[in-house]
């Protein structure tokens, strides 16, 4: 579910090599989260996703993973 949303989003952006590496990390974490739903995985996924967004020049406040980390 989350992995597919990341894939769909990634198809809409052009990435450098460094950004592609971050994107692959996001995909791996999303796949793991879809399978196991660990909160530690969600936290790492959020960090990696936000770093990727920052590298793309998006400093916006939108964070779709924020709700997953609230207790």
Secondary structure, 3 states (H helix, E strand, C coil): CHHHHHHHHHCCCCCCHHHHHHHHHHHHHHHHHHHHCCHHHHHHHHHHHHHHHHHCCCCCCCCCCHHHHCC
